[in-house]
Amino acid sequence: MILWVHIRRSLGEAVLHRERCIEVPSTPTRSDFWEGGWFEYPDKETALEALEQSGVARQMKCQLCKP
């Protein structure tokens, strides 16, 4: 299962999503880690580690897909 972390530096938050979540765009744009963007991870452990290391104030799991 692929998981996505959406980092929104302007809002100071990062959100973990499943690959089939309706919030994940059909063509996710990856951006620089320091700017934010959508980042793909192959497993939950790696995704959770990335979420913790995102450096933002709020780290959340998506309320729609509940990864």
C-alpha positions as CSV (number, residue, x, y, z in Angstrom):
1,M,0.0,0.0,0.0
2,I,1.3,3.4,-0.9
3,L,0.9,6.3,1.5
4,W,1.1,10.0,0.8
5,V,2.3,12.8,3.1
6,H,1.0,16.2,2.1
7,I,3.2,18.9,3.7
8,R,1.7,22.4,3.8
9,R,4.5,24.6,5.1
10,S,2.4,27.8,4.8
11,L,-0.2,26.3,7.2
12,G,2.4,24.5,9.4
13,E,0.9,21.1,9.0
14,A,1.4,17.7,7.4
15,V,-1.3,15.1,6.7
16,L,-0.9,11.4,6.1
17,H,-3.2,9.9,3.3
18,R,-3.8,6.5,1.8
19,E,-3.2,6.2,-2.0
20,R,-6.9,6.0,-2.8
21,C,-8.0,9.0,-0.7
22,I,-10.2,11.5,-2.6
23,E,-7.9,14.3,-1.4
24,V,-4.8,12.9,-3.2
25,P,-4.8,14.6,-6.7
26,S,-4.7,12.3,-9.8
27,T,-1.3,13.8,-10.6
28,P,0.3,14.8,-7.3
29,T,2.8,17.5,-7.7
30,R,6.0,16.8,-5.8
31,S,7.8,19.9,-4.5
32,D,10.8,20.6,-2.5
33,F,10.8,19.3,1.1
34,W,11.2,22.9,2.4
35,E,8.4,24.3,0.4
36,G,6.0,21.4,0.9
37,G,4.0,19.3,-1.5
38,W,3.0,15.6,-1.9
39,F,5.4,12.9,-1.1
40,E,4.9,9.2,-1.7
41,Y,6.1,6.4,0.7
42,P,6.0,2.6,0.1
43,D,5.0,1.6,3.6
44,K,3.4,3.0,6.8
45,E,6.5,3.0,8.9
46,T,8.4,5.1,6.4
47,A,5.4,7.5,6.0
48,L,5.0,7.9,9.7
49,E,8.7,8.6,10.1
50,A,8.5,11.2,7.3
51,L,5.5,12.8,9.0
52,E,7.4,13.1,12.3
53,Q,10.4,14.6,10.6
54,S,8.4,17.1,8.5
55,G,9.2,19.9,10.9
56,V,5.7,21.3,11.1
57,A,3.7,22.1,14.2
58,R,0.6,20.0,13.3
59,Q,1.0,16.4,12.2
60,M,-2.3,14.7,11.3
61,K,-3.9,11.7,9.7
62,C,-6.6,12.2,7.1
63,Q,-10.1,12.1,8.6
64,L,-11.5,10.8,5.3
65,C,-9.3,7.7,4.6
66,K,-8.1,7.1,8.2
67,P,-4.7,5.6,7.3
